[in-house]
């Protein structure tokens, strides 16, 4: 179950970067901070989490035109220590 502090993180699939959420995430130290999903911006993890390592986990094939703004994930590439992909096509793009 979600803790009360997490309940306001998402409305539908849109992340809400309220001051309370940013404070909750940035006030802790993490070994790994992982942004999950291609439908949400990784901004919360990439900009606000303090972690030894940061990753973006992508399950879908982001090369599909059905996923809007998926390419925004690459805006944070310089901050990512690892990409976790289920899609062979994304893995191929990342290996180039």
C-alpha positions as CSV (number, residue, x, y, z in Angstrom):
1,X,0.0,0.0,0.0
2,X,1.0,3.6,-0.6
3,X,2.1,5.6,2.4
4,X,0.3,8.9,3.0
5,X,3.3,10.8,1.8
6,X,3.2,8.9,-1.5
7,X,-0.5,9.3,-2.2
8,X,-0.2,12.7,-3.8
9,X,2.7,11.7,-6.0
10,X,0.5,10.7,-9.0
11,X,-2.8,11.8,-10.4
12,X,-3.5,9.3,-13.1
13,X,-0.2,8.9,-14.8
14,X,1.0,12.5,-14.4
15,X,3.6,13.1,-11.7
16,X,2.9,16.0,-9.4
17,X,6.1,17.7,-8.3
18,X,4.7,19.5,-5.3
19,X,7.1,21.0,-2.7
20,X,6.1,18.2,-0.3
21,X,7.0,15.5,-2.8
22,X,10.3,17.1,-3.7
23,X,11.1,17.5,0.0
24,X,10.2,13.9,0.8
25,X,12.4,12.6,-2.0
26,X,15.3,14.9,-1.6
27,X,15.5,14.6,2.2
28,X,16.7,11.0,2.0
29,X,19.8,9.3,0.7
30,X,19.3,6.3,-1.6
31,X,21.6,3.6,-2.9
32,X,19.6,3.5,-6.1
33,X,16.9,5.8,-7.3
34,X,14.9,4.4,-10.2
35,X,12.5,6.3,-12.4
36,X,9.8,3.8,-13.5
37,X,7.9,4.0,-16.7
38,X,8.0,5.7,-20.0
39,X,4.8,7.6,-19.4
40,X,6.2,9.8,-16.6
41,X,9.0,12.2,-16.7
42,X,12.1,11.0,-14.8
43,X,12.5,14.6,-13.4
44,X,11.6,13.7,-9.8
45,X,14.3,11.0,-9.6
46,X,16.9,12.8,-11.8
47,X,16.7,16.3,-10.3
48,X,15.5,15.7,-6.7
49,X,16.7,12.3,-5.5
50,X,20.0,12.1,-3.8
51,X,21.4,8.6,-4.7
52,X,24.6,6.8,-5.3
53,X,23.2,5.6,-8.6
54,X,20.2,6.6,-10.8
55,X,18.4,4.5,-13.4
56,X,15.5,4.8,-15.7
57,X,13.4,1.6,-16.2
58,X,11.5,1.5,-19.4
59,X,9.1,-1.4,-20.1
60,X,7.6,-0.5,-23.4
61,X,9.1,0.0,-26.8
62,X,9.6,3.8,-26.8
63,X,10.3,3.8,-30.5
64,X,6.5,3.2,-30.9
65,X,4.6,6.4,-31.9
66,X,1.9,5.3,-29.4
67,X,4.0,6.6,-26.5
68,X,4.0,10.4,-26.5
69,X,7.0,12.2,-25.1
70,X,9.0,9.0,-24.6
71,X,12.0,10.7,-26.1
72,X,12.0,13.2,-23.2
73,X,13.6,10.4,-21.2
74,X,16.9,11.0,-23.1
75,X,17.0,14.6,-21.8
76,X,18.4,13.1,-18.6
77,X,20.9,10.7,-20.2
78,X,23.9,12.5,-18.6
79,X,22.5,11.8,-15.1
80,X,21.7,8.1,-15.7
81,X,24.0,5.4,-14.4
82,X,21.9,2.6,-15.8
83,X,19.0,2.0,-18.3
84,X,16.8,-1.0,-17.5
85,X,14.9,-2.0,-20.7
86,X,12.5,-4.7,-21.6
87,X,12.5,-3.6,-25.2
88,X,15.1,-5.0,-27.6
89,X,14.7,-1.9,-29.8
90,X,15.5,0.5,-27.0
91,X,18.4,-1.6,-25.9
92,X,19.7,-1.4,-29.4
93,X,19.4,2.3,-29.5
94,X,21.2,2.7,-26.2
95,X,24.1,0.5,-27.4
96,X,24.8,2.8,-30.4
